[in-house]
Amino acid sequence: MEPRDVRIKRLRYRSSYTGTKETDVLLGQFVARHLDALSPTLLDQYEALIDNSDPDLFMWISGRKPVPPEWDTDVMVLLKNFRTGS
């Protein structure tokens, strides 16, 4: 099993270099603020979520497209609240 600190570093990198500038900024800022405090369950949700395409992620988080039920998780709520400043 990967040590938590190594996993956090890997997820930070992946979040800042997604391939789409808007998603890089959004996810990069989110992980800078929240990643260290996420529970193992939320880390799992986050890691699975960012395997989706950048355009889909941005549309779901921004509210431009509905979030599919399988991705409408606690971490998605955190991301949406982060985006809106709630």
TORKOL-4160 file (C-alpha; in steps of 0.2 Angstrom, whole numbers, padded with zeros to 4 digits, m for minus):
86
<pt num="1" X="0000" Y="0000" Z="0000"/>
<pt num="2" X="0006" Y="0017" Z="m0004"/>
<pt num="3" X="0011" Y="0029" Z="0010"/>
<pt num="4" X="m0001" Y="0043" Z="0013"/>
<pt num="5" X="0012" Y="0057" Z="0010"/>
<pt num="6" X="0017" Y="0049" Z="m0007"/>
<pt num="7" X="m0001" Y="0047" Z="m0012"/>
<pt num="8" X="m0004" Y="0066" Z="m0007"/>
<pt num="9" X="0011" Y="0071" Z="m0017"/>
<pt num="10" X="0005" Y="0061" Z="m0032"/>
<pt num="11" X="m0013" Y="0068" Z="m0031"/>
<pt num="12" X="m0006" Y="0086" Z="m0030"/>
<pt num="13" X="0004" Y="0084" Z="m0045"/>
<pt num="14" X="m0011" Y="0075" Z="m0055"/>
<pt num="15" X="m0023" Y="0089" Z="m0049"/>
<pt num="16" X="m0011" Y="0103" Z="m0055"/>
<pt num="17" X="m0007" Y="0095" Z="m0072"/>
<pt num="18" X="m0024" Y="0089" Z="m0079"/>
<pt num="19" X="m0022" Y="0095" Z="m0097"/>
<pt num="20" X="m0035" Y="0109" Z="m0096"/>
<pt num="21" X="m0030" Y="0126" Z="m0088"/>
<pt num="22" X="m0047" Y="0129" Z="m0080"/>
<pt num="23" X="m0047" Y="0112" Z="m0072"/>
<pt num="24" X="m0028" Y="0113" Z="m0067"/>
<pt num="25" X="m0032" Y="0130" Z="m0057"/>
<pt num="26" X="m0048" Y="0123" Z="m0049"/>
<pt num="27" X="m0041" Y="0107" Z="m0043"/>
<pt num="28" X="m0024" Y="0114" Z="m0039"/>
<pt num="29" X="m0032" Y="0127" Z="m0028"/>
<pt num="30" X="m0044" Y="0114" Z="m0020"/>
<pt num="31" X="m0030" Y="0102" Z="m0016"/>
<pt num="32" X="m0019" Y="0116" Z="m0009"/>
<pt num="33" X="m0033" Y="0119" Z="0004"/>
<pt num="34" X="m0041" Y="0103" Z="0007"/>
<pt num="35" X="m0031" Y="0087" Z="0002"/>
<pt num="36" X="m0020" Y="0085" Z="0018"/>
<pt num="37" X="m0036" Y="0085" Z="0028"/>
<pt num="38" X="m0046" Y="0072" Z="0018"/>
<pt num="39" X="m0051" Y="0056" Z="0026"/>
<pt num="40" X="m0045" Y="0040" Z="0017"/>
<pt num="41" X="m0063" Y="0038" Z="0010"/>
<pt num="42" X="m0063" Y="0055" Z="0003"/>
<pt num="43" X="m0045" Y="0053" Z="m0004"/>
<pt num="44" X="m0052" Y="0037" Z="m0013"/>
<pt num="45" X="m0067" Y="0047" Z="m0020"/>
<pt num="46" X="m0056" Y="0061" Z="m0026"/>
<pt num="47" X="m0043" Y="0049" Z="m0034"/>
<pt num="48" X="m0057" Y="0040" Z="m0043"/>
<pt num="49" X="m0065" Y="0056" Z="m0048"/>
<pt num="50" X="m0050" Y="0064" Z="m0056"/>
<pt num="51" X="m0049" Y="0049" Z="m0068"/>
<pt num="52" X="m0063" Y="0057" Z="m0077"/>
<pt num="53" X="m0060" Y="0068" Z="m0092"/>
<pt num="54" X="m0056" Y="0086" Z="m0088"/>
<pt num="55" X="m0070" Y="0094" Z="m0098"/>
<pt num="56" X="m0083" Y="0083" Z="m0088"/>
<pt num="57" X="m0075" Y="0087" Z="m0072"/>
<pt num="58" X="m0075" Y="0106" Z="m0075"/>
<pt num="59" X="m0093" Y="0105" Z="m0081"/>
<pt num="60" X="m0099" Y="0095" Z="m0066"/>
<pt num="61" X="m0090" Y="0105" Z="m0053"/>
<pt num="62" X="m0095" Y="0122" Z="m0061"/>
<pt num="63" X="m0113" Y="0116" Z="m0062"/>
<pt num="64" X="m0115" Y="0117" Z="m0081"/>
<pt num="65" X="m0119" Y="0099" Z="m0082"/>
<pt num="66" X="m0127" Y="0088" Z="m0069"/>
<pt num="67" X="m0116" Y="0076" Z="m0060"/>
<pt num="68" X="m0119" Y="0058" Z="m0064"/>
<pt num="69" X="m0125" Y="0048" Z="m0048"/>
<pt num="70" X="m0109" Y="0038" Z="m0047"/>
<pt num="71" X="m0099" Y="0054" Z="m0045"/>
<pt num="72" X="m0111" Y="0063" Z="m0034"/>
<pt num="73" X="m0100" Y="0060" Z="m0019"/>
<pt num="74" X="m0095" Y="0069" Z="m0003"/>
<pt num="75" X="m0079" Y="0075" Z="m0012"/>
<pt num="76" X="m0090" Y="0082" Z="m0026"/>
<pt num="77" X="m0100" Y="0092" Z="m0014"/>
<pt num="78" X="m0083" Y="0099" Z="m0006"/>
<pt num="79" X="m0077" Y="0103" Z="m0024"/>
<pt num="80" X="m0093" Y="0112" Z="m0028"/>
<pt num="81" X="m0094" Y="0121" Z="m0012"/>
<pt num="82" X="m0075" Y="0126" Z="m0014"/>
<pt num="83" X="m0079" Y="0133" Z="m0031"/>
<pt num="84" X="m0093" Y="0144" Z="m0025"/>
<pt num="85" X="m0084" Y="0149" Z="m0009"/>
<pt num="86" X="m0097" Y="0141" Z="0002"/>
